[in-house]
Amino acid sequence: MTETCAGAIFNTACPRYDVEKRLLFPSLGLCMPGISMRITGGCEGKENHALPPGVVGDLEVSGAVVFKGYFNNPCDTEQSFTSDGWFKTGDRALINHDGCLILQGRTKNLLVVNGVKYDPFELESAIDEAPILGVTPSWTCCFSYFKLGGHTEEVVAIYVPTYNPDDINARAQTADAIGKITLSLTGCRPQILPLPQSLLKKTSLGKLSRSAMKEAFERGEYHVYEEENANKLAIYRISAREEPRDELESELLTIFIDSMNVAPSEFDVQTSILDLGISSIELIKLKRCIETNLKCMPIEEIPLITLMTNTTVRDLAMCLVSSQRLVVAYNPVVKLQTGGDKIPLWFVHPGVGEVMVFMNLGKYITDRPVYALRASGFNQGEMPFDSIEEIVQLYHGAIKKEQPEGPYAVAGYSYGGMLAFEIGKILESNGDQVKFIGSFNLPPHIKTRMSQVTWKMSVLDLCHFLQLISEDRAGELAKELQDVPDSSLITEVMVHINHNRLTELALSLAALTRWAQIGLNLHRIAVSYEPSSSVASMDVFFCDPITAVASSKKLWLEGFLLKWKDFTRAEPRFHEVLGSHYTMLSPENVFSFQKTLRMALEARGI
């Protein structure tokens, strides 16, 4: 910061220290002479309460190298210092037990949309790090503003384009990519504005002035560029638009637009819902809207897999026409992302069998195709699996059919980590190169845990996984319902769940029962599983464990996950991620997770 003579706190042991400590983000290190730092937070209404090591709070600094105030601005100066003379940096951070500073985010310059705060630095970083050809890296600025007559603040994303101003195709593709990222992070579609680099001034420290650009935007200084951008995008949308061919496509298009809350000019019958960064909840909402509002071809129930594999209005219409009963032949492959030129990434389902959990993650990975493998048994005509061998052979065949040549990258969430390991073994044994095998919080030895899974546990774990009940409540219900027979267990559990969440998920009692049965079957066929042989390498992503399995993350890592060393020919790599076993891919943690995953893929040369 300019206020602290720039590099007043620095890490001279980077990256050795950070690697040794397995830090998710590198430390900024220690203070140079002339500056001190502290982390504060509220304590019984008292100001300036210093927090202990490892606790996140507000970063404050003091000392000879810290400025004394803003020139001719006593108001800002007063607001920027505590009553005991410490400068409030606006950063959220912690100081670890070694005295090193680790930033966690910002308290200033937040985007506020519908009352929810978002970090503009995180959004700018996501746009810069995405492989968007039309964006000049490090020249992206995001802020929010309250539009006259609006109901909430809107997000503005300004960038410096790399394309010729008259290239409307590149302009539209860049806008779509930025819009998808912003929607993923904030839940809203931004106003996107390309500007000449000459209008965006950086400080001597290389920072864009967000406040100055926001003020210029609100004063209308960029209005000419806004009009030019809107006109050129409108020309592109009109020229590229695909209109409905019949009544079915017309009705579906209206339903898609209303359900997704997208402008009609930005969505046509050939637009994929994946391009909008659709979440699992939005997908379920779309499913319910189609079942409720489609008049020309009434649908009693449409399987989620039908929407996940037919992601445009035209594809879905053709699917409905060709099979009005919606009996879909089982295919384990679900395409979550089809763009990009890097080698594909394959995700294998967790123990509940479904792959919607990967939708939040897949929408951040735009530089390569992303596929997910789902279990059999969810839809009419699908039979549950009989053995691990059957699953692995079927999934291996599906991967080879979609991607005939390597190198391969496969990762599994929880139970799927075991399947990814077995798939990797088959690929390698057939001479294929496997450059990445990932296990998301699963150790190699699982049969003890598998043998513990009962019908009750399967139901309660599924309800917790779906956020119908909390983990603590699931533990309480396991005791409270210990004498309830299996035949009436789900009926009893339904009394205790979050019914608003159940409505969001559009789950019936029958569907929940079928889902739990699939999960139980997957666990039962793994009760005798023993890992054997080895793969070339493994990346293990770990977080807080299931409390019934290990009491701490340290015990989980050292007592369980490190045993992957016995099944890899090179030392496995371990990556700490945020959240718990059930929340590591949830909306609040998925952005951090995808950054760790992408770094792990890059480290493997893919």
C-alpha positions in Angstrom: 0.0 0.0 0.0 1.1 3.6 -0.6 0.1 4.3 3.0 2.8 1.9 4.2 5.7 2.7 1.9 4.7 -0.2 -0.4 6.6 -3.4 0.5 6.7 -3.0 4.3 5.7 -6.6 5.0 7.3 -9.3 2.9 8.1 -13.0 2.8 11.8 -13.8 2.1 11.2 -17.6 2.4 8.6 -17.9 -0.4 7.7 -20.5 -1.6 9.7 -22.9 0.7 7.9 -21.7 3.9 4.4 -21.9 2.2 5.0 -25.4 0.8 6.3 -26.7 4.1 3.3 -25.3 6.0 0.9 -26.6 3.2 -0.7 -23.1 3.0 -3.6 -22.6 0.6 -2.4 -19.1 0.0 1.2 -17.9 0.5 2.1 -15.9 3.5 3.1 -12.3 3.1 5.7 -12.8 5.8 7.0 -10.5 8.5 7.3 -6.7 9.1 10.4 -4.8 8.3 11.7 -2.4 11.0 9.5 0.6 11.4 6.1 -1.1 11.2 4.0 -3.3 13.4 0.8 -5.2 12.6 -2.1 -6.6 14.6 -5.4 -8.4 13.9 -8.4 -6.9 15.7 -12.0 -7.8 16.1 -15.0 -6.9 18.2 -15.1 -8.2 21.8 -18.0 -7.3 24.0 -18.4 -4.0 22.3 -14.8 -3.0 23.0 -12.7 -1.4 20.2 -9.2 -2.3 19.3 -9.3 -5.8 20.8 -6.3 -7.8 19.5 -7.1 -11.3 18.3 -4.9 -14.4 19.0 -2.7 -16.1 16.4 -4.7 -18.0 13.7 -7.9 -16.0 14.0 -9.2 -13.9 11.1 -9.9 -10.3 11.7 -9.1 -6.7 10.6 -5.5 -6.0 9.8 -4.2 -2.8 11.4 -0.6 -1.4 11.2 1.4 1.3 13.0 4.9 2.6 13.1 7.3 5.2 11.6 6.9 4.1 8.0 3.1 4.3 8.2 1.6 7.6 6.9 0.1 10.1 9.3 -2.9 11.1 7.3 -4.4 12.0 3.9 -3.4 15.4 2.5 -6.1 18.0 3.1 -8.6 15.3 3.9 -9.2 15.2 7.7 -12.4 13.3 7.3 -10.9 10.3 5.6 -7.9 10.5 8.0 -10.1 10.3 11.0 -12.1 7.3 9.6 -8.9 5.5 8.7 -7.3 5.3 12.1 -8.4 3.7 15.3 -8.7 5.7 18.5 -5.3 4.4 19.7 -3.5 5.4 16.4 -3.4 2.3 14.3 -4.1 2.5 10.5 -7.1 0.4 9.3 -5.8 -1.2 6.1 -9.2 -2.5 5.0 -7.8 -6.0 4.7 -9.1 -9.2 6.4 -6.2 -11.3 7.6 -4.7 -13.6 10.2 -1.3 -13.7 11.8 -0.2 -17.3 12.3 1.8 -18.8 15.2 5.1 -17.9 13.4 4.0 -14.2 13.3 3.5 -14.3 9.5 0.7 -12.4 7.8 -1.8 -14.2 5.6 -4.5 -12.2 3.8 -8.1 -13.4 3.7 -9.8 -10.7 1.7 -10.9 -7.1 1.9 -13.4 -5.2 4.0 -13.4 -2.1 1.7 -14.6 -1.8 -1.9 -17.0 -4.7 -1.6 -19.6 -5.4 -4.2 -23.1 -5.5 -2.6 -25.8 -7.3 -4.6 -29.2 -8.0 -3.0 -27.6 -7.4 0.4 -24.8 -10.0 -0.1 -21.2 -8.8 -0.2 -18.7 -10.0 -2.7 -15.0 -9.3 -3.1 -14.2 -7.4 -6.3 -10.6 -8.6 -6.2 -11.8 -12.2 -6.3 -13.9 -11.5 -9.4 -11.1 -9.6 -11.2 -8.8 -12.4 -10.4 -11.2 -15.0 -11.8 -11.6 -13.0 -15.1 -7.8 -12.4 -15.4 -7.0 -16.1 -14.7 -9.6 -17.5 -17.1 -8.4 -18.2 -20.6 -10.4 -15.4 -22.2 -8.6 -14.3 -25.4 -10.3 -10.9 -25.6 -9.2 -9.7 -22.2 -5.9 -8.0 -21.5 -4.6 -9.5 -18.2 -4.2 -7.1 -15.2 -6.4 -4.5 -16.8 -9.8 -5.6 -15.4 -11.8 -3.5 -12.9 -15.0 -4.5 -11.2 -17.3 -2.5 -9.0 -21.0 -2.1 -8.2 -23.3 0.8 -8.6 -26.9 1.6 -7.9 -28.8 2.2 -11.1 -31.5 4.9 -11.0 -34.8 3.1 -10.5 -33.1 -0.2 -9.7 -33.9 -2.5 -6.8 -30.3 -3.4 -5.9 -26.7 -2.6 -6.9 -25.5 -3.9 -10.3 -22.0 -5.2 -11.1 -19.9 -3.5 -13.7 -16.9 -5.3 -15.2 -14.5 -3.1 -17.2 -11.7 -4.6 -19.2 -9.2 -3.6 -21.9 -9.9 -5.7 -25.1 -7.3 -7.4 -27.2 -9.4 -7.6 -30.3 -10.1 -5.1 -33.0 -13.1 -2.8 -32.0 -15.0 -3.9 -35.2 -14.7 -7.6 -34.4 -18.2 -8.1 -33.0 -17.7 -11.9 -32.8 -14.7 -11.6 -30.4 -16.6 -8.8 -28.6 -19.6 -11.0 -28.0 -17.6 -14.1 -27.0 -15.6 -12.1 -24.5 -18.7 -10.6 -23.0 -20.3 -14.1 -22.7 -17.2 -15.4 -21.0 -17.0 -12.5 -18.5 -20.7 -12.8 -17.9 -20.5 -16.5 -17.1 -17.8 -16.0 -14.6 -19.5 -13.1 -12.9 -22.8 -15.0 -12.7 -21.0 -17.9 -11.1 -19.4 -15.7 -8.4 -22.2 -13.2 -7.7 -25.4 -14.8 -9.0 -26.1 -11.7 -11.2 -25.3 -10.8 -14.8 -23.0 -7.8 -15.0 -22.8 -4.8 -17.2 -19.7 -5.5 -19.3 -17.7 -2.6 -20.8 -14.6 -2.7 -22.9 -12.5 0.5 -22.7 -9.3 1.7 -24.3 -6.3 1.2 -22.1 -5.6 5.0 -22.3 -8.7 5.6 -20.1 -7.5 3.3 -17.3 -4.6 4.7 -15.3 -2.5 2.7 -12.9 -0.7 4.0 -9.9 3.1 3.6 -9.5 2.4 0.4 -7.6 0.6 -1.0 -10.6 -3.0 -0.8 -9.2 -6.1 0.4 -11.0 -8.0 3.0 -9.1 -11.4 1.3 -8.6 -12.9 4.3 -6.9 -11.8 6.7 -9.7 -13.2 4.5 -12.4 -16.5 4.0 -10.5 -16.9 7.8 -10.2 -16.1 8.3 -13.9 -18.7 5.7 -14.8 -21.3 7.2 -12.6 -20.6 10.7 -14.0 -21.3 9.3 -17.5 -17.7 9.7 -18.8 -17.9 6.3 -20.5 -21.3 6.7 -22.0 -20.1 6.9 -25.6 -18.3 3.5 -25.1 -21.4 2.0 -23.5 -23.6 2.9 -26.5 -21.1 1.7 -29.0 -20.7 -1.6 -27.1 -24.5 -2.1 -26.8 -25.1 -1.4 -30.5 -22.4 -3.8 -31.7 -23.5 -6.6 -29.4 -27.1 -6.1 -30.6 -26.0 -6.5 -34.2 -24.2 -9.7 -33.3 -27.2 -11.1 -31.3 -29.5 -10.4 -34.2 -27.2 -11.9 -36.8 -26.5 -15.1 -34.8 -29.9 -15.7 -33.3 -31.7 -19.0 -34.0 -35.5 -18.7 -33.8 -37.9 -21.5 -32.7 -39.0 -23.9 -35.5 -42.2 -25.0 -33.9 -44.6 -24.6 -31.0 -42.7 -26.9 -28.7 -39.4 -25.0 -29.2 -41.3 -21.7 -28.7 -42.8 -22.8 -25.4 -39.6 -24.2 -24.1 -37.7 -21.0 -25.1 -40.1 -18.9 -23.1 -39.8 -21.3 -20.1 -36.0 -21.3 -20.2 -35.9 -17.4 -20.4 -38.3 -17.0 -17.6 -36.8 -19.6 -15.3 -33.2 -18.4 -15.9 -34.2 -14.7 -15.7 -32.2 -13.9 -18.8 -32.8 -11.2 -21.4 -34.5 -12.7 -24.5 -31.9 -11.1 -26.7 -29.2 -13.1 -25.0 -30.7 -16.5 -25.2 -32.0 -18.5 -28.2 -32.9 -22.1 -29.0 -29.2 -23.0 -29.5 -27.8 -21.4 -26.4 -26.6 -23.9 -23.8 -27.7 -23.4 -20.2 -24.1 -24.4 -19.3 -23.0 -21.1 -21.0 -25.0 -19.2 -18.4 -23.1 -20.9 -15.5 -26.3 -22.7 -14.3 -26.2 -24.0 -10.8 -27.7 -27.3 -9.6 -30.5 -25.4 -7.8 -31.3 -23.4 -11.0 -31.3 -26.7 -13.0 -33.9 -28.1 -10.6 -35.9 -24.9 -10.8 -35.9 -25.2 -14.7 -37.0 -28.8 -14.4 -40.0 -27.8 -12.3 -40.9 -25.0 -14.6 -41.0 -27.3 -17.6 -43.1 -29.9 -15.8 -45.5 -27.2 -14.7 -45.8 -24.9 -17.7 -45.2 -26.9 -20.8 -48.7 -27.0 -22.5 -48.3 -28.4 -26.0 -46.6 -31.6 -24.6 -47.5 -32.1 -21.0 -44.7 -33.8 -19.0 -45.4 -35.5 -15.7 -41.7 -35.8 -14.8 -38.5 -35.0 -16.6 -35.4 -36.7 -15.3 -32.6 -34.3 -14.4 -30.2 -36.3 -16.6 -32.3 -35.4 -19.6 -31.7 -31.7 -18.9 -28.0 -32.2 -18.1 -27.5 -34.0 -21.4 -29.8 -31.8 -23.6 -28.7 -28.3 -22.6 -30.3 -26.3 -25.4 -33.9 -25.7 -26.2 -33.5 -27.4 -29.6 -31.8 -30.5 -28.1 -34.4 -30.9 -25.4 -37.2 -30.5 -27.9 -35.8 -33.2 -30.1 -35.3 -35.5 -27.1 -38.9 -35.0 -26.0 -40.3 -35.6 -29.5 -38.2 -38.8 -30.1 -39.2 -40.3 -26.7 -42.3 -38.8 -25.1 -42.1 -41.3 -22.3 -38.6 -40.0 -21.5 -37.1 -43.5 -21.2 -33.4 -42.7 -21.7 -30.9 -45.5 -22.3 -28.3 -45.4 -19.5 -25.2 -43.5 -20.4 -22.8 -42.6 -17.5 -21.3 -39.6 -19.2 -22.6 -36.1 -18.4 -21.0 -33.2 -20.3 -20.5 -30.2 -18.0 -18.2 -28.2 -20.2 -17.4 -28.8 -23.9 -15.1 -25.8 -24.7 -11.4 -25.4 -24.3 -8.4 -27.1 -25.9 -6.7 -28.6 -22.9 -7.0 -32.3 -22.2 -10.4 -33.3 -20.8 -11.1 -33.6 -17.1 -13.3 -36.5 -15.8 -15.1 -36.4 -12.5 -16.5 -39.5 -10.8 -19.6 -39.3 -8.6 -19.5 -39.6 -4.8 -21.3 -42.3 -2.8 -24.7 -40.8 -3.5 -24.3 -41.6 -7.2 -25.3 -38.2 -8.7 -23.0 -35.6 -10.4 -24.9 -32.4 -9.7 -22.3 -31.7 -7.0 -19.8 -31.1 -9.8 -21.9 -28.4 -11.6 -20.6 -25.6 -9.3 -17.1 -26.7 -10.0 -17.4 -27.4 -13.7 -18.6 -23.9 -14.6 -15.2 -22.4 -13.5 -13.2 -24.7 -15.7 -13.5 -23.2 -19.2 -10.1 -24.1 -20.7 -10.9 -27.8 -21.2 -13.9 -30.2 -21.7 -15.3 -31.4 -18.4 -17.2 -34.7 -18.0 -18.8 -36.4 -15.1 -19.7 -40.0 -14.6 -23.1 -40.8 -12.9 -24.3 -44.1 -11.4 -27.0 -46.2 -12.8 -30.4 -46.7 -11.2 -31.9 -43.2 -11.1 -34.2 -43.4 -14.1 -36.7 -45.9 -15.5 -35.1 -49.0 -17.0 -31.7 -48.4 -15.2 -30.5 -51.2 -13.0 -28.2 -50.6 -10.0 -24.6 -51.9 -10.2 -23.7 -55.4 -8.9 -19.9 -54.8 -8.3 -17.0 -52.4 -8.3 -15.6 -54.3 -11.2 -18.7 -53.7 -13.3 -18.6 -49.9 -12.5 -15.0 -49.6 -13.3 -15.2 -51.5 -16.6 -18.3 -49.6 -17.7 -16.8 -46.2 -16.8 -13.5 -47.0 -18.5 -15.3 -47.9 -21.6 -17.3 -44.7 -21.5 -14.2 -42.6 -21.1 -12.4 -44.4 -24.0 -15.5 -43.9 -26.2 -15.6 -40.2 -25.6 -11.9 -39.6 -25.4 -10.1 -42.4 -27.4 -6.6 -41.1 -26.8 -4.7 -39.9 -23.7 -3.3 -38.3 -21.7 -6.1 -38.7 -19.2 -7.1 -36.7 -16.1 -9.6 -38.4 -13.7 -10.7 -37.3 -10.2 -13.4 -38.6 -7.9 -15.2 -37.0 -5.0 -15.2 -39.1 -1.8 -16.3 -42.7 -3.0 -15.5 -41.6 -6.5 -11.8 -41.2 -5.5 -11.7 -45.0 -5.2 -13.2 -45.4 -8.6 -10.8 -42.9 -10.1 -7.9 -44.8 -8.7 -9.2 -48.1 -10.2 -10.0 -46.5 -13.6 -6.5 -45.0 -13.6 -5.0 -48.5 -13.0 -6.9 -49.9 -16.1 -5.9 -47.0 -18.3 -2.2 -47.4 -17.3 -2.3 -51.2 -17.7 -3.5 -50.7 -21.3 -0.6 -48.4 -22.1 -2.5 -45.1 -21.8 -0.8 -42.1 -20.1 -2.6 -40.9 -17.0 -1.2 -37.5 -16.0 -3.6 -36.7 -13.2 -5.6 -38.8 -10.7 -7.4 -36.9 -8.0 -9.0 -38.0 -4.8 -11.3 -35.5 -3.1 -11.0 -36.3 0.6 -11.0 -40.1 0.4 -8.3 -42.5 1.8 -7.3 -45.7 0.1 -8.8 -48.0 2.7 -12.6 -47.7 2.9 -14.1 -51.1 3.7 -14.5 -50.4 7.4 -16.5 -47.2 6.7 -18.4 -49.0 3.9 -19.5 -51.9 6.3 -20.8 -49.3 8.8 -23.3 -47.8 6.3 -26.9 -49.0 7.1 -30.2 -47.9 5.6 -30.5 -45.3 8.3 -27.0 -43.9 7.7 -27.6 -43.9 4.0 -30.8 -41.9 4.4 -29.4 -39.4 6.9 -26.1 -39.0 5.0 -28.1 -38.2 1.8 -30.3 -35.7 3.6 -27.2 -34.0 5.0 -25.5 -34.1 1.6 -28.6 -32.4 0.1 -28.6 -29.9 3.0 -32.0 -31.1 4.2 -30.6 -31.4 7.7 -27.3 -30.4 9.3 -24.5 -32.8 10.2 -25.2 -32.3 13.9 -28.9 -33.0 13.4 -28.1 -36.1 11.4 -26.1 -37.4 14.3 -29.0 -36.6 16.7 -31.6 -38.3 14.5 -29.4 -41.5 14.3 -29.9 -41.9 18.0 -33.5 -40.6 18.2 -34.7 -43.0 15.5 -32.6 -46.0 16.4 -35.7 -48.2 17.1 -37.6 -47.1 14.0 -37.9 -49.9 11.4 -36.3 -49.4 8.0 -39.7 -49.6 6.3 -40.9 -46.4 8.0 -37.6 -44.6 8.5 -37.8 -42.1 5.6 -41.4 -41.1 6.7 -40.0 -40.4 10.1 -37.0 -38.5 8.8 -39.3 -36.3 6.6 -40.7 -34.7 9.7 -37.4 -33.2 10.6 -36.0 -32.0 7.3 -36.0 -28.5 5.8 -39.1 -28.6 3.6 -38.3 -25.4 1.8 -35.0 -27.0 0.7 -36.9 -30.1 -0.3 -39.2 -28.0 -2.5 -36.2 -26.3 -4.1 -34.8 -29.8 -5.0 -38.2 -30.9 -6.3 -37.8 -34.2 -4.5 -40.7 -36.5 -3.7 -40.7 -39.2 -1.0 -40.3 -41.9 -3.7 -37.4 -40.1 -5.4 -35.6 -39.6 -2.1 -36.1 -43.2 -1.3 -34.8 -44.4 -4.6 -31.8 -42.1 -4.3 -31.0 -43.5 -0.8 -31.3 -47.0 -2.1 -28.7 -46.3 -4.9 -26.3 -44.8 -2.3 -26.7 -47.8 0.0 -26.1 -50.3 -2.8 -22.9 -48.4 -3.9 -21.6 -48.7 -0.3 -22.6 -52.4 0.0 -20.7 -53.5 -3.1 -17.6 -51.8 -1.7 -17.6 -53.6 1.8 -14.9 -56.0 0.7 -12.9 -53.5 -1.4 -9.1 -53.6 -0.8 -6.8 -51.3 -2.8 -4.0 -53.1 -4.6 -1.2 -52.4 -7.1 -0.4 -48.7 -7.8 -0.7 -45.8 -10.1 2.0 -43.4 -11.3 0.9 -40.5 -9.2 -2.0 -39.2 -7.1 -3.3 -35.7 -6.0 -5.2 -35.8 -2.8 -7.4 -32.9 -1.8 -8.3 -32.8 1.9 -10.5 -30.8 4.2 -12.3 -31.3 7.5 -13.3 -35.0 7.8 -16.6 -36.6 8.7 -16.6 -36.3 12.5 -17.5 -40.0 12.9 -14.3 -41.0 11.0 -11.7 -38.6 12.4 -11.7 -36.0 15.1 -9.4 -33.5 13.4 -8.0 -32.6 10.0 -4.5 -33.4 11.2 -5.5 -36.9 12.3 -7.4 -37.4 9.1 -4.4 -36.5 7.0 -1.8 -38.4 9.0 -3.8 -41.5 10.0 -5.8 -42.0 6.8 -4.9 -40.0 3.7 -1.1 -40.4 3.8 -1.6 -44.1 3.2 -2.0 -43.3 -0.5 1.8 -43.4 -0.5 1.5 -47.2 -0.5 -0.4 -47.1 -3.8 1.5 -44.6 -5.9 4.9 -45.0 -7.6 5.8 -41.4 -6.9 5.1 -39.4 -3.8 1.4 -38.3 -3.8 0.7 -34.6 -3.6 -1.6 -33.3 -0.9 -3.7 -30.1 -1.2 -5.6 -28.6 1.7 -8.9 -27.0 0.7 -11.6 -25.1 2.6 -14.8 -26.6 4.0 -15.8 -30.0 5.3 -16.3 -33.3 3.6 -19.9 -32.3 2.6 -19.2 -28.7 1.8 -15.9 -28.6 0.0 -17.7 -28.1 -3.4 -20.5 -25.9 -2.0 -21.0 -22.4 -3.4 -19.0 -20.7 -0.5 -16.0 -22.9 -1.1 -16.0 -23.9 -4.7 -14.1 -20.8 -6.0 -11.2 -21.5 -3.7 -11.3 -25.2 -4.6 -11.2 -24.7 -8.3 -8.1 -22.5 -7.9 -6.3 -25.2 -6.0 -7.5 -27.8 -8.5 -6.3 -25.7 -11.5 -2.9 -25.2 -9.9 -2.6 -29.0 -9.3 -3.4 -29.7 -12.9 -0.9 -27.1 -14.1 1.8 -28.7 -11.8 1.1 -32.0 -13.6 1.7 -30.4 -16.9 -1.9 -30.4 -18.0 
